[in-house]
Amino acid sequence: MKSPSANKMSERLVGDLATGEKLQYPNVTLKQLNEYVMENGPIINPVFGKQVGFCIHQAATCGGVWLVVAATIAQHINNWAGYSVYGGRVTTSQGAFILGNDRDVRMPDVAYIPREVHRNLMPAQMRSNRGELFDLTFVVEIDELSGQGSQLQNLDRKMRNYYFDNGVQLGWLIDPRPNGRIMYDYFLDEHGELKCSSNSVWRNLDGRNELPEFILYSEVLDMALN
């Protein structure tokens, strides 16, 4: 049974998540947060929508650069999907996805599927264990990509051997830390070969053919992070 102080801290964090506050609560564990939501029902986040559970980034770095960048990217892609003819669905890291025949669940920090792909899915393809779409076109992973804690090698393998092997056509790796600020862009060339841009500087990212006319401006991320 959780202590009253743990319950109070979880309740405060859930409330701040619901209002979109950017606060950190390092004493709230992932288990405590998910237990709170299970006992009290999902919360409605102004950016993420209904939250039925949380992944490690949201519980460990809530209010930090990971959550800010994920929310900013998701919001801008949602805006683009709304005014473009492509529509589609944007989810953040609370969405669980099962790709191909692999039964492991992967949770991209941001994921997108266009409306026309959604409409062509077979009924058996439509849902994963949390009811989220799993036939993805675009994914974003946000993590440390340099230094002692770098996850670049692991995420590069994940992009190549998991996401792109199962239909993803565009992927971004982003490290938004003040002492990091680097990006990697994965895409398919005109021959369908997977490429990773050699340019890793903090810059504007083009949505290419998967997000036509969409550009993620580095200034937008800078404003959100500041």
C-alpha atoms as a printed R data frame, in Angstrom:
    type eleno elety resid chain resno      x       y       z
1   ATOM     1    CA   MET     A     1  0.000   0.000   0.000
2   ATOM     2    CA   LYS     A     2  1.325   3.435  -0.895
3   ATOM     3    CA   SER     A     3  2.057   5.974   1.817
4   ATOM     4    CA   PRO     A     4 -0.170   9.079   2.110
5   ATOM     5    CA   SER     A     5  2.753  11.233   0.952
6   ATOM     6    CA   ALA     A     6  3.237   9.092  -2.160
7   ATOM     7    CA   ASN     A     7 -0.495   9.299  -2.896
8   ATOM     8    CA   LYS     A     8 -0.424  13.074  -2.484
9   ATOM     9    CA   MET     A     9  2.606  13.439  -4.744
10  ATOM    10    CA   SER     A    10  1.055  11.195  -7.421
11  ATOM    11    CA   GLU     A    11 -2.201  13.135  -7.246
12  ATOM    12    CA   ARG     A    12 -0.379  16.453  -7.660
13  ATOM    13    CA   LEU     A    13  1.615  15.134 -10.627
14  ATOM    14    CA   VAL     A    14 -1.503  13.789 -12.305
15  ATOM    15    CA   GLY     A    15 -3.189  17.139 -11.841
16  ATOM    16    CA   ASP     A    16 -0.268  18.979 -13.377
17  ATOM    17    CA   LEU     A    17 -0.182  16.572 -16.307
18  ATOM    18    CA   ALA     A    18 -3.866  17.247 -16.899
19  ATOM    19    CA   THR     A    19 -3.344  21.013 -17.028
20  ATOM    20    CA   GLY     A    20 -0.155  20.819 -19.041
21  ATOM    21    CA   GLU     A    21  2.136  22.128 -16.299
22  ATOM    22    CA   LYS     A    22  5.869  21.527 -16.794
23  ATOM    23    CA   LEU     A    23  6.912  20.381 -13.350
24  ATOM    24    CA   GLN     A    24  9.222  17.622 -12.147
25  ATOM    25    CA   TYR     A    25  8.505  15.182  -9.345
26  ATOM    26    CA   PRO     A    26 11.517  12.857  -9.096
27  ATOM    27    CA   ASN     A    27 10.051  11.021  -6.080
28  ATOM    28    CA   VAL     A    28  7.078   9.738  -8.090
29  ATOM    29    CA   THR     A    29  7.916   6.386  -9.637
30  ATOM    30    CA   LEU     A    30  6.510   5.005 -12.851
31  ATOM    31    CA   LYS     A    31  4.738   2.286 -10.858
32  ATOM    32    CA   GLN     A    32  3.093   4.800  -8.529
33  ATOM    33    CA   LEU     A    33  1.884   6.952 -11.388
34  ATOM    34    CA   ASN     A    34  0.392   4.034 -13.307
35  ATOM    35    CA   GLU     A    35 -1.226   2.698 -10.118
36  ATOM    36    CA   TYR     A    36 -2.819   6.077  -9.514
37  ATOM    37    CA   VAL     A    37 -4.267   6.214 -13.023
38  ATOM    38    CA   MET     A    38 -5.519   2.613 -12.750
39  ATOM    39    CA   GLU     A    39 -7.314   3.428  -9.491
40  ATOM    40    CA   ASN     A    40 -8.719   6.800 -10.550
41  ATOM    41    CA   GLY     A    41 -9.142   6.434 -14.308
42  ATOM    42    CA   PRO     A    42 -7.407   8.160 -17.246
43  ATOM    43    CA   ILE     A    43 -6.593  11.843 -17.269
44  ATOM    44    CA   ILE     A    44 -7.028  14.242 -20.182
45  ATOM    45    CA   ASN     A    45 -3.838  16.060 -21.152
46  ATOM    46    CA   PRO     A    46 -4.306  19.181 -23.344
47  ATOM    47    CA   VAL     A    47 -1.669  17.940 -25.818
48  ATOM    48    CA   PHE     A    48 -1.637  14.154 -25.452
49  ATOM    49    CA   GLY     A    49 -5.367  13.590 -24.973
50  ATOM    50    CA   LYS     A    50 -6.558  10.677 -22.848
51  ATOM    51    CA   GLN     A    51 -3.753   9.137 -20.767
52  ATOM    52    CA   VAL     A    52 -4.362   5.533 -19.729
53  ATOM    53    CA   GLY     A    53 -0.748   4.805 -18.782
54  ATOM    54    CA   PHE     A    54  2.738   6.205 -18.825
55  ATOM    55    CA   CYS     A    55  6.104   5.145 -20.197
56  ATOM    56    CA   ILE     A    56  9.475   5.679 -18.554
57  ATOM    57    CA   HIS     A    57 10.176   9.045 -20.241
58  ATOM    58    CA   GLN     A    58  6.957  10.592 -18.967
59  ATOM    59    CA   ALA     A    59  7.420   9.382 -15.402
60  ATOM    60    CA   ALA     A    60 11.173  10.000 -15.108
61  ATOM    61    CA   THR     A    61 11.536  13.231 -17.056
62  ATOM    62    CA   CYS     A    62  8.087  14.784 -16.827
63  ATOM    63    CA   GLY     A    63  8.482  18.501 -17.371
64  ATOM    64    CA   GLY     A    64 11.972  18.004 -18.808
65  ATOM    65    CA   VAL     A    65 13.241  18.277 -22.335
66  ATOM    66    CA   TRP     A    66 11.932  14.878 -23.509
67  ATOM    67    CA   LEU     A    67  8.306  15.637 -22.718
68  ATOM    68    CA   VAL     A    68  8.486  19.234 -23.955
69  ATOM    69    CA   VAL     A    69  9.939  18.236 -27.326
70  ATOM    70    CA   ALA     A    70  7.504  15.330 -27.793
71  ATOM    71    CA   ALA     A    71  4.528  17.559 -26.990
72  ATOM    72    CA   THR     A    72  5.753  20.312 -29.312
73  ATOM    73    CA   ILE     A    73  6.336  17.986 -32.259
74  ATOM    74    CA   ALA     A    74  3.000  16.216 -31.741
75  ATOM    75    CA   GLN     A    75  1.141  19.520 -31.568
76  ATOM    76    CA   HIS     A    76  2.685  20.876 -34.766
77  ATOM    77    CA   ILE     A    77  2.082  17.655 -36.712
78  ATOM    78    CA   ASN     A    78 -1.511  17.679 -35.473
79  ATOM    79    CA   ASN     A    79 -1.857  21.236 -36.739
80  ATOM    80    CA   TRP     A    80 -0.375  20.244 -40.108
81  ATOM    81    CA   ALA     A    81 -2.662  17.193 -40.351
82  ATOM    82    CA   GLY     A    82 -5.649  19.399 -39.637
83  ATOM    83    CA   TYR     A    83 -5.083  21.871 -42.462
84  ATOM    84    CA   SER     A    84 -3.526  19.476 -44.994
85  ATOM    85    CA   VAL     A    85 -5.424  16.989 -47.157
86  ATOM    86    CA   TYR     A    86 -3.574  14.094 -45.541
87  ATOM    87    CA   GLY     A    87 -5.154  14.153 -42.090
88  ATOM    88    CA   GLY     A    88 -4.134  11.172 -40.044
89  ATOM    89    CA   ARG     A    89 -3.422  10.242 -36.455
90  ATOM    90    CA   VAL     A    90 -0.621  11.470 -34.199
91  ATOM    91    CA   THR     A    91  0.204   9.690 -30.964
92  ATOM    92    CA   THR     A    92  2.796  10.209 -28.269
93  ATOM    93    CA   SER     A    93  4.678   7.782 -26.080
94  ATOM    94    CA   GLN     A    94  1.622   6.563 -24.174
95  ATOM    95    CA   GLY     A    95  0.567   4.702 -27.346
96  ATOM    96    CA   ALA     A    96  1.535   1.037 -27.568
97  ATOM    97    CA   PHE     A    97  2.272  -0.467 -30.974
98  ATOM    98    CA   ILE     A    98  2.874  -4.004 -32.231
99  ATOM    99    CA   LEU     A    99  4.602  -4.114 -35.606
100 ATOM   100    CA   GLY     A   100  4.845  -7.127 -37.923
101 ATOM   101    CA   ASN     A   101  4.975 -10.519 -36.237
102 ATOM   102    CA   ASP     A   102  6.961  -9.223 -33.258
103 ATOM   103    CA   ARG     A   103  4.794  -9.274 -30.151
104 ATOM   104    CA   ASP     A   104  6.982  -6.818 -28.259
105 ATOM   105    CA   VAL     A   105  5.388  -3.439 -27.737
106 ATOM   106    CA   ARG     A   106  7.348  -0.388 -28.881
107 ATOM   107    CA   MET     A   107  6.529   3.142 -27.728
108 ATOM   108    CA   PRO     A   108  7.890   5.884 -29.999
109 ATOM   109    CA   ASP     A   109  7.951   9.321 -28.400
110 ATOM   110    CA   VAL     A   110  5.895  10.561 -31.377
111 ATOM   111    CA   ALA     A   111  4.259   8.523 -34.157
112 ATOM   112    CA   TYR     A   112  2.087   9.363 -37.166
113 ATOM   113    CA   ILE     A   113 -0.078   7.455 -39.624
114 ATOM   114    CA   PRO     A   114 -1.831   9.233 -42.548
115 ATOM   115    CA   ARG     A   115 -5.576   8.989 -43.052
116 ATOM   116    CA   GLU     A   116 -5.354   6.993 -46.289
117 ATOM   117    CA   VAL     A   117 -3.166   4.336 -44.635
118 ATOM   118    CA   HIS     A   118 -5.531   4.165 -41.677
119 ATOM   119    CA   ARG     A   119 -8.524   3.585 -43.948
120 ATOM   120    CA   ASN     A   120 -6.776   0.703 -45.749
121 ATOM   121    CA   LEU     A   121 -5.884  -1.246 -42.627
122 ATOM   122    CA   MET     A   122 -7.511  -4.624 -42.174
123 ATOM   123    CA   PRO     A   123 -9.628  -5.020 -39.003
124 ATOM   124    CA   ALA     A   124 -7.009  -7.322 -37.481
125 ATOM   125    CA   GLN     A   125 -4.378  -4.607 -37.983
126 ATOM   126    CA   MET     A   126 -6.323  -1.875 -36.314
127 ATOM   127    CA   ARG     A   127 -5.521  -2.335 -32.660
128 ATOM   128    CA   SER     A   128 -2.777  -3.188 -30.235
129 ATOM   129    CA   ASN     A   129 -3.083  -3.912 -26.527
130 ATOM   130    CA   ARG     A   130 -4.165  -0.320 -25.799
131 ATOM   131    CA   GLY     A   131 -6.217   0.218 -28.912
132 ATOM   132    CA   GLU     A   132 -3.645   2.340 -30.721
133 ATOM   133    CA   LEU     A   133 -2.815   2.154 -34.407
134 ATOM   134    CA   PHE     A   134  0.393   0.280 -35.044
135 ATOM   135    CA   ASP     A   135  0.934   0.517 -38.813
136 ATOM   136    CA   LEU     A   136  3.225   3.541 -38.610
137 ATOM   137    CA   THR     A   137  4.599   5.863 -41.286
138 ATOM   138    CA   PHE     A   138  6.659   8.257 -39.168
139 ATOM   139    CA   VAL     A   139  8.325   7.979 -35.746
140 ATOM   140    CA   VAL     A   140 10.402  10.170 -33.448
141 ATOM   141    CA   GLU     A   141 12.667   8.965 -30.660
142 ATOM   142    CA   ILE     A   142 14.015  11.477 -28.134
143 ATOM   143    CA   ASP     A   143 17.022  10.521 -26.027
144 ATOM   144    CA   GLU     A   144 20.684  11.140 -25.280
145 ATOM   145    CA   LEU     A   145 22.618  10.743 -28.526
146 ATOM   146    CA   SER     A   146 26.072  11.727 -27.317
147 ATOM   147    CA   GLY     A   147 28.235  11.452 -24.227
148 ATOM   148    CA   GLN     A   148 28.506   8.690 -21.650
149 ATOM   149    CA   GLY     A   149 24.789   7.919 -21.611
150 ATOM   150    CA   SER     A   150 24.373   7.927 -25.382
151 ATOM   151    CA   GLN     A   151 21.618   5.697 -26.751
152 ATOM   152    CA   LEU     A   152 22.564   6.389 -30.374
153 ATOM   153    CA   GLN     A   153 23.736   2.866 -31.160
154 ATOM   154    CA   ASN     A   154 20.631   1.271 -29.652
155 ATOM   155    CA   LEU     A   155 18.239   3.708 -31.327
156 ATOM   156    CA   ASP     A   156 20.005   3.412 -34.682
157 ATOM   157    CA   ARG     A   157 19.486  -0.360 -34.476
158 ATOM   158    CA   LYS     A   158 15.866   0.164 -33.461
159 ATOM   159    CA   MET     A   159 15.251   2.470 -36.432
160 ATOM   160    CA   ARG     A   160 16.854   0.125 -38.944
161 ATOM   161    CA   ASN     A   161 15.870  -3.310 -37.656
162 ATOM   162    CA   TYR     A   162 12.480  -2.619 -36.158
163 ATOM   163    CA   TYR     A   163 10.728   0.495 -37.415
164 ATOM   164    CA   PHE     A   164 11.849   0.590 -41.045
165 ATOM   165    CA   ASP     A   165 11.664  -3.187 -41.396
166 ATOM   166    CA   ASN     A   166  7.981  -2.876 -40.503
167 ATOM   167    CA   GLY     A   167  6.859  -0.104 -42.814
168 ATOM   168    CA   VAL     A   168  8.088   3.129 -41.249
169 ATOM   169    CA   GLN     A   169  9.279   5.514 -43.973
170 ATOM   170    CA   LEU     A   170 10.614   8.478 -42.010
171 ATOM   171    CA   GLY     A   171 12.239   8.657 -38.589
172 ATOM   172    CA   TRP     A   172 13.958  11.284 -36.475
173 ATOM   173    CA   LEU     A   173 16.314  10.878 -33.539
174 ATOM   174    CA   ILE     A   174 16.511  14.029 -31.425
175 ATOM   175    CA   ASP     A   175 18.709  14.940 -28.467
176 ATOM   176    CA   PRO     A   176 17.368  18.256 -27.103
177 ATOM   177    CA   ARG     A   177 19.691  18.641 -24.119
178 ATOM   178    CA   PRO     A   178 21.396  22.045 -23.900
179 ATOM   179    CA   ASN     A   179 24.793  20.369 -24.200
180 ATOM   180    CA   GLY     A   180 23.552  17.976 -26.883
181 ATOM   181    CA   ARG     A   181 21.181  19.504 -29.434
182 ATOM   182    CA   ILE     A   182 21.753  17.029 -32.252
183 ATOM   183    CA   MET     A   183 19.398  15.302 -34.718
184 ATOM   184    CA   TYR     A   184 19.461  12.359 -37.110
185 ATOM   185    CA   ASP     A   185 17.109  11.976 -40.063
186 ATOM   186    CA   TYR     A   186 16.259   8.474 -41.393
187 ATOM   187    CA   PHE     A   187 14.462   8.178 -44.726
188 ATOM   188    CA   LEU     A   188 14.042   6.067 -47.853
189 ATOM   189    CA   ASP     A   189 15.779   7.280 -51.012
190 ATOM   190    CA   GLU     A   190 14.346   7.109 -54.541
191 ATOM   191    CA   HIS     A   191 15.356   3.433 -54.741
192 ATOM   192    CA   GLY     A   192 13.697   2.525 -51.469
193 ATOM   193    CA   GLU     A   193 17.034   2.209 -49.644
194 ATOM   194    CA   LEU     A   194 17.233   3.307 -46.014
195 ATOM   195    CA   LYS     A   195 19.484   6.310 -45.523
196 ATOM   196    CA   CYS     A   196 20.555   8.329 -42.501
197 ATOM   197    CA   SER     A   197 21.561  11.927 -43.054
198 ATOM   198    CA   SER     A   198 25.202  12.617 -42.220
199 ATOM   199    CA   ASN     A   199 24.159  16.049 -40.950
200 ATOM   200    CA   SER     A   200 23.542  15.817 -37.211
201 ATOM   201    CA   VAL     A   201 23.500  19.525 -36.337
202 ATOM   202    CA   TRP     A   202 20.496  21.148 -34.653
203 ATOM   203    CA   ARG     A   203 18.484  22.328 -37.657
204 ATOM   204    CA   ASN     A   204 15.120  22.391 -39.421
205 ATOM   205    CA   LEU     A   205 13.793  18.930 -40.285
206 ATOM   206    CA   ASP     A   206 11.870  18.301 -43.509
207 ATOM   207    CA   GLY     A   207  8.824  16.036 -43.492
208 ATOM   208    CA   ARG     A   208  9.801  14.818 -46.964
209 ATOM   209    CA   ASN     A   209  7.186  12.760 -48.851
210 ATOM   210    CA   GLU     A   210  5.728  11.334 -45.640
211 ATOM   211    CA   LEU     A   211  4.705  14.721 -44.201
212 ATOM   212    CA   PRO     A   212  4.409  16.824 -47.387
213 ATOM   213    CA   GLU     A   213  5.155  20.524 -46.905
214 ATOM   214    CA   PHE     A   214  5.726  20.017 -43.172
215 ATOM   215    CA   ILE     A   215  8.891  21.471 -41.674
216 ATOM   216    CA   LEU     A   216  9.868  21.211 -38.026
217 ATOM   217    CA   TYR     A   217 11.717  24.453 -37.412
218 ATOM   218    CA   SER     A   218 14.523  24.348 -34.875
219 ATOM   219    CA   GLU     A   219 13.368  27.757 -33.646
220 ATOM   220    CA   VAL     A   220 10.037  26.203 -32.618
221 ATOM   221    CA   LEU     A   221 11.847  23.675 -30.440
222 ATOM   222    CA   ASP     A   222 14.134  26.368 -29.056
223 ATOM   223    CA   MET     A   223 11.142  28.465 -28.006
224 ATOM   224    CA   ALA     A   224  9.474  25.480 -26.333
225 ATOM   225    CA   LEU     A   225 12.654  24.496 -24.499
226 ATOM   226    CA   ASN     A   226 13.318  28.028 -23.320
